[in-house]
Amino acid sequence: MQSQHLYDTGTLEKEINMSKLKGKVAVVTGASKGIGAAIAKSLAAEGASVVVNYASSKSGAETVVAAITSAGGKAVAVGGDVSKAAEAQGIIDAAIKNYGRLDILVNNSGVYEFSPLEGVTEDQFHKVFNINVLGVLLTTQAAAKHLGEGASIINIGSGVSSLTPPNSAVYTATKGALDAITGVLAKELGPKKIRVNSVNPGIVDTEGTQSAGFIGSDFEKGLVAITPLGRVGQVDDIASAVTFFASEDAKWITGERVIVGGGLR
Ligand SMILES: NC(=O)c1ccc[n+]([C@@H]2O[C@H](COP(=O)([O-])OP(=O)(O)OC[C@H]3O[C@@H](n4cnc5c(N)ncnc54)[C@H](OP(=O)(O)O)[C@@H]3O)[C@@H](O)[C@H]2O)c1
């Protein structure tokens, strides 16, 4: 009698070929660069067809799409400002038009502007809240009509909502709001078997944090000094956590926020 082994060659090959997101369709907002670009590539590598959204960097989004399609995946670049209802709707419509369904929404688009209390302005407040909070609500509202049992929404929050660093009142407030929205929507969409979770990165080396001057700054050094794993995050560190939450591996997890930051608290 031939002995059966859990990880014999046939079983292992079968498992390797079973991409976790095969047949699924994902929208990643703000995927022209940084964390969003890595998330789009990671979801595509697991078999998802991906709408790669951008606001201004069309060529960045097209580069991400080219990387995915040249590796045999499916992706399309779609412009749209998440803070405008019609454009948020257009991003979601592109998923339906191109791929016929929607299973995964990653609300990644975000801007950060740090300033001390005396530097807070009405314009800054409305700009950052419109993109980081209203944008998530508008995009999720448009997506929810198409999402069904087993769908997953992942909000990219930030470790700042736990750390509350100085000079970040507006930005940190947006991410605190996002934590709250994740909890609310997990309850609201739970009856439809749609999961909603937050992935809250610690400091990550991206185009955004580089141009904001965070990378290489004393702020970064201070954060790394209190990070148990002792380094700055890389975009792949965040993308793999998001891909887990998008997959069936996380089927019993909703309403959670996870800090993905090398132990930074
Ligand atoms: N990097 C970090 O250390 C860190 C830490 C914690 C949390 N986060 C969060 O992670 C997310 C991504 O950060 P990142 O560092 O990767 O940022 P990034 O490099 O600055 O990229 C931001 C992305 O958001 C898009 N975007 C900006 N405004 C938009 C709008 N109105 N509509 C649609 N897309 C818009 C940009 O598109 P265009 O380029 O096309 O304009 C770009 O693709 C943000 O939500 C951020 O708050 C980042």
The ligand as an SDF file (V2000), in Angstrom:
LIG
                    3D

 48 52  0  0  0  0  0  0  0  0999 V2000
    4.7490   55.7150    4.1810 N   0  0  0  0  0  0  0  0  0  0  0  0
    4.4980   55.6810    5.4750 C   0  0  0  0  0  0  0  0  0  0  0  0
    5.4010   55.7880    6.3420 O   0  0  0  0  0  0  0  0  0  0  0  0
    3.1030   55.4580    5.9660 C   0  0  0  0  0  0  0  0  0  0  0  0
    2.9110   55.1220    7.3040 C   0  0  0  0  0  0  0  0  0  0  0  0
    1.6210   54.9210    7.7560 C   0  0  0  0  0  0  0  0  0  0  0  0
    0.5590   55.0390    6.8920 C   0  0  0  0  0  0  0  0  0  0  0  0
    0.7750   55.3780    5.5910 N   0  0  0  0  0  0  0  0  0  0  0  0
   -0.4100   55.4750    4.7140 C   0  0  0  0  0  0  0  0  0  0  0  0
   -0.2230   54.6310    3.6020 O   0  0  0  0  0  0  0  0  0  0  0  0
   -0.8530   55.1890    2.4520 C   0  0  0  0  0  0  0  0  0  0  0  0
    0.1460   55.2980    1.3130 C   0  0  0  0  0  0  0  0  0  0  0  0
    1.2720   56.0450    1.7520 O   0  0  0  0  0  0  0  0  0  0  0  0
    2.5730   56.1840    0.8300 P   0  0  0  0  0  0  0  0  0  0  0  0
    3.6760   56.5700    1.7330 O   0  0  0  0  0  0  0  0  0  0  0  0
    2.7100   54.9950   -0.0520 O   0  0  0  0  0  0  0  0  0  0  0  0
    2.1310   57.4660   -0.0320 O   0  0  0  0  0  0  0  0  0  0  0  0
    2.7360   58.1070   -1.3860 P   0  0  0  0  0  0  0  0  0  0  0  0
    4.0160   57.4580   -1.7510 O   0  0  0  0  0  0  0  0  0  0  0  0
    2.7110   59.5770   -1.1670 O   0  0  0  0  0  0  0  0  0  0  0  0
    1.5960   57.7140   -2.4310 O   0  0  0  0  0  0  0  0  0  0  0  0
    0.3090   58.2290   -2.2210 C   0  0  0  0  0  0  0  0  0  0  0  0
   -0.6560   57.6540   -3.2270 C   0  0  0  0  0  0  0  0  0  0  0  0
   -1.9630   58.2060   -2.9570 O   0  0  0  0  0  0  0  0  0  0  0  0
   -2.4590   58.7480   -4.1570 C   0  0  0  0  0  0  0  0  0  0  0  0
   -3.3830   59.8500   -3.9110 N   0  0  0  0  0  0  0  0  0  0  0  0
   -3.1360   61.0330   -3.3030 C   0  0  0  0  0  0  0  0  0  0  0  0
   -4.2490   61.7830   -3.3140 N   0  0  0  0  0  0  0  0  0  0  0  0
   -5.2120   61.0560   -3.9450 C   0  0  0  0  0  0  0  0  0  0  0  0
   -6.5620   61.2760   -4.2830 C   0  0  0  0  0  0  0  0  0  0  0  0
   -7.1880   62.4320   -3.9720 N   0  0  0  0  0  0  0  0  0  0  0  0
   -7.2600   60.3030   -4.9510 N   0  0  0  0  0  0  0  0  0  0  0  0
   -6.6460   59.1450   -5.2860 C   0  0  0  0  0  0  0  0  0  0  0  0
   -5.3580   58.8820   -4.9830 N   0  0  0  0  0  0  0  0  0  0  0  0
   -4.6630   59.8240   -4.3360 C   0  0  0  0  0  0  0  0  0  0  0  0
   -1.2460   59.1840   -4.9600 C   0  0  0  0  0  0  0  0  0  0  0  0
   -1.6130   59.2650   -6.3210 O   0  0  0  0  0  0  0  0  0  0  0  0
   -0.8330   60.2220   -7.3910 P   0  0  0  0  0  0  0  0  0  0  0  0
    0.6270   59.9890   -7.1520 O   0  0  0  0  0  0  0  0  0  0  0  0
   -1.3120   59.7110   -8.6920 O   0  0  0  0  0  0  0  0  0  0  0  0
   -1.2450   61.6320   -7.1190 O   0  0  0  0  0  0  0  0  0  0  0  0
   -0.2920   58.0300   -4.6490 C   0  0  0  0  0  0  0  0  0  0  0  0
   -0.5610   56.9420   -5.4900 O   0  0  0  0  0  0  0  0  0  0  0  0
   -1.4350   56.5250    2.9070 C   0  0  0  0  0  0  0  0  0  0  0  0
   -2.7900   56.3690    3.2570 O   0  0  0  0  0  0  0  0  0  0  0  0
   -0.6090   56.8640    4.1430 C   0  0  0  0  0  0  0  0  0  0  0  0
   -1.3000   57.7080    5.0230 O   0  0  0  0  0  0  0  0  0  0  0  0
    2.0200   55.5860    5.1070 C   0  0  0  0  0  0  0  0  0  0  0  0
  1  2  1  0
  2  3  2  0
  2  4  1  0
  4  5  1  0
  4 48  2  0
  5  6  2  0
  6  7  1  0
  7  8  2  0
  8  9  1  0
  8 48  1  0
  9 10  1  0
  9 46  1  0
 10 11  1  0
 11 12  1  0
 11 44  1  0
 12 13  1  0
 13 14  1  0
 14 15  2  0
 14 16  1  0
 14 17  1  0
 17 18  1  0
 18 19  2  0
 18 20  1  0
 18 21  1  0
 21 22  1  0
 22 23  1  0
 23 24  1  0
 23 42  1  0
 24 25  1  0
 25 26  1  0
 25 36  1  0
 26 27  1  0
 26 35  1  0
 27 28  2  0
 28 29  1  0
 29 30  1  0
 29 35  2  0
 30 31  1  0
 30 32  2  0
 32 33  1  0
 33 34  2  0
 34 35  1  0
 36 37  1  0
 36 42  1  0
 37 38  1  0
 38 39  2  0
 38 40  1  0
 38 41  1  0
 42 43  1  0
 44 45  1  0
 44 46  1  0
 46 47  1  0
M  CHG  2   8   1  16  -1
M  END
$$$$
